[in-house]
Amino acid sequence: MAKQLPGISDHLRAFMEAQHLFFVGTAAPDGRVNVLPKGMDCLRVLGPNCVAWLNVTGSGNETAAHLR
């Protein structure tokens, strides 16, 4: 199952950056869950505890609404 790590190692960073597809999952406070596939070379590892992606496509902006 899942494994919790203290940070993103160089090995894990290389693995993440080689992927063509990844998923972003968020949830609203009332429990609505949204899981979306992402791609288009939009993921960047900014540091051992920080990633960023461009939310460039999709049918809406539910991810940003959840993060607000």
Secondary structure, DSSP 8 states (H G I E B T S, - for coil): -----SS--HHHHHHHHT-S-EEEEEE-TTS-EEEEEE-TT-EEEEETTEEEE----SSS-HHHHHH-
